[in-house]
Amino acid sequence: MFFKNLSVFQVTKPIALEGLNEQLKELVIKPISASDSASLGWVRPLGKHGDQFIHQIGNCAMICMCEDSKILPASVVKTELEKRVSRIEAEEHRKCSRKERIELKDEITFDLLPRALVKSKVTYAYIDTANNWIVVDSSSSVVAERLCSLLRESIGSLAVIPLTAKNLPLHTMTEWVKANSVDGFDLGICASLYSPSEPNNKARFNDHDLAHLEVQELLHGSMCVSELALIFEDKAAFKVTEKLTIRQLKFF
């Protein structure tokens, strides 16, 4: 499988791959109990094709986090709530208070959870001990940090920081588009812009020549590039964000 989104963390204290499989086993995902709404834990990265909780090749080890959550549509809860409120008001000839409605909603949620469907989501990552990286296949910082937290819980400690650059990516990408040139890469045809002084002032260009006067005028004004499409040697294409997250990675 190929990762499609990359959130990269720099590991400041090396991780030992020896014994990692046994450590991850301690936090294998468990079935959601009747009264719980979610469960989080590790699964085998190769699924039924493997019996280990890491898939190691050389200095790299792939791991996989699974999140199970119960699906309980708000509309279902709302419908049941209105039924119960109507019944109480009809039988007791009074209006239900706001506090009573909240308590009824909690009661309904508790009653319906055991019958709710379960949705599973897996997130892959790999640990590179040669470069001291953790690369998570997600563009969501929340999901990436959740995986790091679970790994920290499994191995006892985990010292990581988000990937950083010497120069501010926002300014660097803006200069690339202004110059219509990037060393080692070709510019793509997609970019997102915004004004740091006016965050709500945004522009997005898809399938658009970024050297076009329309784009250049915005960049020579107050706007900067927050996301940019790049192509690497006709081998891969992706978008990089101002937080150095890679999105929509694909290989040719």
C-alpha positions as CSV (number, residue, x, y, z in Angstrom):
1,M,0.0,0.0,0.0
2,F,1.1,3.6,-0.6
3,F,0.5,6.4,1.9
4,K,-1.6,9.2,0.5
5,N,-1.1,11.8,3.2
6,L,1.9,12.4,5.3
7,S,2.2,14.1,8.7
8,V,5.8,13.9,9.8
9,F,7.2,14.0,13.3
10,Q,10.8,14.3,14.2
11,V,11.7,11.8,17.0
12,T,14.1,13.5,19.5
13,K,14.7,10.3,21.5
14,P,15.3,7.2,19.4
15,I,12.7,4.4,19.5
16,A,13.8,0.8,19.8
17,L,12.1,-1.5,17.4
18,E,13.2,-4.5,19.4
19,G,10.4,-5.5,21.7
20,L,7.9,-3.1,20.0
21,N,5.7,-5.8,18.8
22,E,5.1,-7.1,22.4
23,Q,4.5,-3.5,23.6
24,L,1.8,-2.9,21.0
25,K,0.1,-6.1,21.9
26,E,-0.7,-4.7,25.3
27,L,-3.0,-2.1,23.7
28,V,-4.7,-4.2,21.0
29,I,-8.1,-2.7,20.2
30,K,-10.9,-4.3,22.2
31,P,-14.6,-4.7,21.2
32,I,-16.8,-1.7,22.2
33,S,-18.8,-2.5,25.3
34,A,-22.5,-1.9,25.4
35,S,-22.3,1.3,27.3
36,D,-19.2,2.8,25.5
37,S,-19.3,4.8,22.2
38,A,-15.7,4.2,21.0
39,S,-12.6,2.0,21.3
40,L,-9.0,2.7,20.3
41,G,-6.1,0.4,19.9
42,W,-3.6,-1.3,17.6
43,V,-4.3,-3.9,14.9
44,R,-1.9,-5.9,12.7
45,P,-0.8,-3.7,9.8
46,L,-0.9,-6.6,7.3
47,G,-4.3,-7.7,8.6
48,K,-5.1,-11.4,8.0
49,H,-1.8,-11.7,6.1
50,G,0.3,-11.1,9.2
51,D,0.5,-12.1,12.8
52,Q,2.7,-9.2,14.1
53,F,1.7,-5.8,15.2
54,I,4.7,-4.3,13.4
55,H,5.8,-4.9,9.8
56,Q,9.5,-4.3,9.8
57,I,11.8,-3.8,6.8
58,G,15.3,-2.7,7.7
59,N,15.2,0.4,9.9
60,C,11.5,1.0,9.2
61,A,8.5,-0.5,11.0
62,M,4.9,0.0,9.9
63,I,2.2,0.1,12.6
64,C,-1.6,0.5,12.4
65,M,-4.1,2.2,14.8
66,C,-7.8,1.4,14.7
67,E,-10.6,3.5,15.9
68,D,-14.0,1.9,16.3
69,S,-17.0,4.2,17.0
70,K,-20.7,3.7,17.2
71,I,-22.9,5.4,14.8
72,L,-25.8,7.1,16.5
73,P,-27.4,9.7,14.2
74,A,-28.5,12.9,15.9
75,S,-31.8,12.7,14.0
76,V,-32.6,9.4,15.7
77,V,-31.9,10.7,19.1
78,K,-33.9,13.9,18.4
79,T,-37.0,11.9,17.2
80,E,-37.0,9.7,20.3
81,L,-36.5,12.7,22.5
82,E,-39.5,14.5,21.1
83,K,-41.6,11.3,21.6
84,R,-40.7,11.1,25.2
85,V,-41.1,14.8,25.8
86,S,-44.6,14.8,24.2
87,R,-45.6,11.8,26.3
88,I,-44.5,13.4,29.6
89,E,-46.2,16.7,28.7
90,A,-49.4,15.0,27.8
91,E,-49.5,12.7,30.8
92,E,-48.4,15.3,33.4
93,H,-49.9,18.4,31.8
94,R,-46.7,20.4,32.1
95,K,-43.7,21.6,30.0
96,C,-40.4,19.8,30.2
97,S,-37.6,22.0,31.4
98,R,-34.3,22.4,29.5
99,K,-32.5,20.4,32.2
100,E,-35.0,17.6,31.9
101,R,-34.6,17.5,28.1
102,I,-30.8,17.2,28.6
103,E,-31.2,14.3,31.0
104,L,-33.7,12.6,28.7
105,K,-31.3,13.0,25.8
106,D,-28.5,11.4,27.8
107,E,-30.8,8.6,28.8
108,I,-31.9,7.9,25.2
109,T,-28.2,7.9,24.1
110,F,-27.4,5.3,26.8
111,D,-30.4,3.2,25.8
112,L,-29.6,3.2,22.0
113,L,-25.8,2.7,22.2
114,P,-26.0,-1.1,22.5
115,R,-27.9,-1.3,19.3
116,A,-25.8,1.2,17.3
117,L,-23.7,0.1,14.3
118,V,-19.9,0.2,14.6
119,K,-17.7,2.1,12.2
120,S,-14.0,1.3,11.9
121,K,-11.2,3.6,10.8
122,V,-7.6,2.5,10.5
123,T,-4.6,4.8,10.4
124,Y,-1.2,3.6,9.2
125,A,2.2,5.0,10.2
126,Y,5.8,4.0,10.0
127,I,8.7,4.5,12.3
128,D,12.0,5.3,10.6
129,T,14.8,4.7,13.1
130,A,17.6,5.8,10.6
131,N,16.2,9.3,10.2
132,N,14.3,9.4,13.5
133,W,10.9,10.1,11.9
134,I,7.4,9.0,12.5
135,V,5.3,9.3,9.4
136,V,1.5,9.1,9.8
137,D,-0.8,8.5,6.8
138,S,-3.1,11.3,7.7
139,S,-3.4,15.0,6.9
140,S,-5.3,15.6,10.1
141,S,-3.1,16.8,13.0
142,V,-5.7,15.5,15.5
143,V,-5.5,11.9,14.1
144,A,-1.7,12.1,13.8
145,E,-1.3,13.3,17.4
146,R,-3.8,10.6,18.6
147,L,-1.6,7.9,17.0
148,C,1.5,9.4,18.7
149,S,-0.3,9.5,22.0
150,L,-1.3,5.8,21.7
151,L,2.3,4.9,20.8
152,R,3.5,6.9,23.8
153,E,1.2,5.0,26.0
154,S,2.4,1.7,24.6
155,I,6.2,2.3,24.9
156,G,6.1,4.4,28.0
157,S,7.6,7.6,26.5
158,L,7.8,9.3,23.2
159,A,9.6,12.5,22.5
160,V,8.5,14.0,19.1
161,I,8.1,17.4,17.5
162,P,6.3,18.3,14.2
163,L,8.6,18.6,11.2
164,T,10.0,22.1,10.9
165,A,11.9,24.0,8.2
166,K,14.7,26.6,8.4
167,N,12.6,29.1,6.6
168,L,8.9,29.8,7.0
169,P,7.1,27.5,4.5
170,L,4.4,30.2,3.9
171,H,7.0,32.7,2.6
172,T,9.1,30.0,0.8
173,M,6.2,28.7,-1.2
174,T,5.1,32.2,-2.1
175,E,8.5,33.0,-3.5
176,W,8.5,29.7,-5.5
177,V,5.2,30.7,-7.2
178,K,6.4,34.3,-7.8
179,A,9.5,33.0,-9.5
180,N,7.6,30.2,-11.2
181,S,10.5,27.9,-10.2
182,V,11.3,25.3,-7.5
183,D,14.7,23.5,-7.4
184,G,14.3,19.8,-7.9
185,F,10.5,20.1,-8.5
186,D,8.0,21.3,-11.1
187,L,5.1,23.5,-10.0
188,G,1.7,21.9,-10.2
189,I,-1.5,23.7,-11.2
190,C,-3.2,24.1,-7.8
191,A,-2.6,26.5,-5.0
192,S,-4.4,28.0,-2.0
193,L,-3.7,31.6,-0.9
194,Y,-4.6,33.7,2.0
195,S,-3.6,37.0,3.6
196,P,-1.9,36.7,7.0
197,S,-3.2,40.1,8.0
198,E,-6.8,39.2,6.9
199,P,-7.1,35.4,7.4
200,N,-10.6,35.4,5.9
201,N,-9.3,36.8,2.6
202,K,-8.7,33.6,0.7
203,A,-8.3,32.3,-2.9
204,R,-8.0,28.9,-4.4
205,F,-6.8,27.9,-7.8
206,N,-7.4,24.5,-9.4
207,D,-6.2,23.5,-12.8
208,H,-4.8,26.9,-13.2
209,D,-1.5,28.3,-14.5
210,L,0.1,29.8,-11.4
211,A,2.3,32.1,-13.5
212,H,-0.9,33.8,-14.7
213,L,-1.2,37.5,-14.0
214,E,-4.3,36.9,-11.8
215,V,-2.3,34.8,-9.4
216,Q,0.9,37.0,-9.5
217,E,-1.0,40.2,-8.7
218,L,-2.5,38.6,-5.5
219,L,1.0,37.4,-4.4
220,H,2.6,40.8,-5.0
221,G,-0.2,42.3,-2.9
222,S,-0.9,40.9,0.6
223,M,-1.5,37.2,-0.1
224,C,0.7,34.2,0.5
225,V,0.7,30.6,-0.6
226,S,-0.6,28.2,2.1
227,E,-0.8,25.1,0.0
228,L,0.9,24.2,-3.2
229,A,0.9,21.4,-5.7
230,L,4.3,20.0,-6.7
231,I,5.6,17.3,-9.1
232,F,8.8,15.4,-8.6
233,E,10.6,14.2,-11.7
234,D,7.4,12.9,-13.3
235,K,7.4,10.2,-10.6
236,A,5.1,11.6,-8.0
237,A,2.7,14.5,-7.4
238,F,1.4,15.9,-4.1
239,K,0.3,19.1,-2.3
240,V,2.4,20.5,0.6
241,T,0.8,22.8,3.2
242,E,2.3,25.6,5.3
243,K,2.5,23.1,8.2
244,L,4.7,20.8,6.0
245,T,1.9,18.2,5.7
246,I,1.8,16.3,2.5
247,R,-1.6,15.7,0.9
248,Q,-3.0,13.7,-2.0
249,L,0.3,12.0,-2.7
250,K,0.2,9.8,-5.8
251,F,2.9,8.0,-7.8
252,F,2.9,7.8,-11.6
